[in-house]
């Protein structure tokens, strides 16, 4: 009986300076008299991000299998300005979540009991927050209450101020490409799988400014909705205002001022990004 052949293993790690950073490479190989296995891992630089490429190969007899996986993380955010109105802040938050939560529209349709995504799109357009009807504002609040940050933290949104640069948040595209090659009994099989997803990093101020504080400002309306009551805004109850204007002509001036106040865009602050 022959002695068991112990594999011979070698490990090598190198650092290679490149423009804008350092690439780290590591190689591992193991072999005995009949089998060979090797793997390599390389940190790579990509525009606006970073990535890794790993390759593993194994051979036994006449069979060979190889697998190469490349994973990259690339910043994709664009600077935007968000109004100071609480509705604009919350709509911006929902818009951000819609970019990283794959099932966002399916869940929203279920919450609001609507059939079309067209009913949801206006609730995410923070630039046009002043166009929301009372019903749409209520729908937006319901979505924010259910789709709270705790549902997504450390799943598709992550706190990391260093990755946000000068903004309150930043979006990254996470792409993983897996290529495989197998040779068995002289038959070659090739395959490729690609998975792309988005994640968001945020600073500690992001959730406070775009979710928690705006929700506090609109807490009175949330309490009304939780009680199952409905009410229209002061400016939208046009029949009452029309009657008041007939009795008191000066009321027209007050009503107009209220409508303008409710519909005007708030101040804009450049502090965030969208995908």
N, C-alpha and C positions, 0 to 999 in steps of 0.2 A: 504494500500500500504506500503510495507516495505521500510525502508530507504536504500539509495544507500550505498553499502559497499566500503569504501575507501581501497585501497590496502595497506598492510604493507610492507615497503621496508627496507632492511638492506644492508649495504655496508661494506666490510671488505678489508683491504689492508695489505699485509705482505711482509717483506723482508727476504729472506733466504740466508745466505752466503754459497757459494759452492766453490770448487776448481776453481780458475781462474776467479771468478766473483760473482755476486749476482743475484739471481733469484727473480723477483718481481711477486707477485701474487695479483690479485684483484678478489673479488667475489661480485656479486650483485644478490639479490633475491627479488621478489615481489610476494605477494599472497593475495587473498581475500577468501571468503567462497567457491568459486567454481573453481577458476583458480590459477595456479601457474606458475611462470616464473623465471628462474635463469640463470645466466651466470658467467663464470669465464675466466680470461685471465692470462696467465703465460708466462713470459719471460724465454726462455730455452737456454742453451748453447749447441752448436754442434761443432765438430772438425773443426777448421779453420773458424768459423763464429758464428752466433747467430740466434735466431729465436723466434717466439711466437706461443703459442697454445691457441686457444680460443674455448670455448664450451658454447653452448646455448641450453637450454631445456625449453619447454613450454608444459603445460598439461591443458586440459579443458575437463571436463566430462570423457569420456572413451578414449579420443584421446591424443596421446603424439607425440611430434616432437622434435628431437634433431639434432644438427649440431655441428660438431667439425672441426675446420680449423687449420692446422699447416703450418706455413710459415717459411722457413729457408733461410738464406743467407750464402753461403759457398765459401771461396776463392778457386779458381781452377788454378790460373796462374802458369806457369813454366818459370824460368829465361832463357833468350835467349840473344845472342849478335847480333847486327845489324851493318852492314857495314856503313861507312861514306859516301858512294856514294849516291847522291840524289835519284837515282832510288831505291836503297835498302830501304831507309827511307820511300819512298812513297808506295812501295810494302808491307812493314811492316804495314803501316797504313791501307791499303786496307785489308790485312789479318785480322787485328784486327776487322775492321768493319764487315767483313764476318762472324765473330763469334757471333756478337750480333744483327745483322740485319737479320731477318728471310727471307726476300724477296731478299736478296743480289744477288744471282745468277740469279734470274728471271729478276731483274732490269738490271744487267750487260749484259745479253744476248740481252735485248731490246736496250740498249745504243750502243752496238758494232755491233748489227745486226748479231749475230752468233747463231747457233742452239745448240751447245754442251757446257757443263761446262768444257770440256777438253780444250777449247780455253781460258778459264779464269784462270784455275789452275796455269799455268806458270807465270801469272802476279802477283801472290801472294807469290811466293817462293823467299823471299828476300835474302836467302843464295845464290841463283843462278842468281842474277840480271845481272851478266856479260854475261849470255847466251841469254839474250833477243835480238831479232832482232830489227831492226828499227821499223818495223810495230808493234811489240809487245810493244815496249817502247811507241809508240804513243797511242796505245790502253790503256795502263796503265795510261797515262797522261789524256786521255779523261775521264776515270773512276774517277780519282781523282778530276778533275774539276767539274764533276756533283755531285759526292758523297762527297761534302765538309763537314767539321765538323758541320757547322750550321744546317745541315739537321738532325743530330743525337744528338746534345747536349741537355741534360735534357729529352731525350727520351729513349735512350739505352746506352749513355755514359754520365758520370757525373764527374764534377771536385770535387775531395775530396782527398787532399794529405795525410790525416791521414790514409786512407784505403789502400794506396799504399805501405806503409812501406819504404823500401830502393829502390824501383823501380819507374819508371816514370808512370807506369800504373799497374793495377791489375784487374783480371777478377773474377767475382762472379757468382755462380749458384743460381738463385732464384727459389725455389721450393715451390709450394703451393698444399697441399693435403686437400681435403674437403670430409669429411665422413658424411653421413646423415642417420637418422633412423626415420621412421614414423610408428606409430601404429594407424590405423583407422578402427574402427569396427572389431577389432581383426585380422586385416590383417597387416602383418609386411612388410615394404618396406625398403630395404637397398640400399645405393648408394655410389659410391666413384668417385671423379674426381681428376685428377692430372694434374698440369700445371707446366712445367719447362721452364725457359728462362735464358739467360745469359745477364749480364750487365757488363760494364767496368767503373772503376773509373780511373781518370788520374790526374797528377800533372799539374800545369801551364806550365811547360817546355815541356810537352809531345807533344802538338800540334805544338808548335813552332819548335821543333827539327825534328819532323817526318812528318810535313805537310807544314807549312807556309814557312819555310826557304828552303826546297827542291823545293817547287813550284817556289820560286823566282829564284833559280839557273837554273831552266829549263824554265823560262818565255820566252826566245827567241824561244824555240821550240813550246811552246803553241801558240805564235803569228803566227807562220807558219801554225799550224794546224787550227787556227781560220780563216785564209785566204783561207783555202781549198787547200793549196799547199802541195806537197809531195817532200821529198828529202831523200836521203840515207846518212848515216853517212860517214865521210871522209874515214874511214878504210874499209867500206863495198863496196865502189865504185871500185871493183876490176879491171874492164876493164880499167879504167883510169890509175890506178896504174901500171897495167901490161904494158901499152903503155909507161908510163913514165920510167919504169924500163929498157925497151929495149933501150930507147934513152939515159937515164942517169943511168948507172949501180948503182951508189951510192944511187939512189932513193930507191932501195930495202931495204937498211938498215933503211932509214927513215920510209918507209911504215911499216916494221916489228915492229919498235918501236911504231908507232902509234897504230897498232893493239893490241900489248901487253898492251899499256896504257889503251885502251878502254875496254879491256876484263878482266883486273886483278881485283880481289876483293879488296875493300877498307879496311881500318883499322877497327877492330872490337871493339865495346864498349859494355860491359855488363851493360845495363841500363833499360831493359824492360822485359815484360812477354808476353807469349802467353797462350791461354786457355789450 
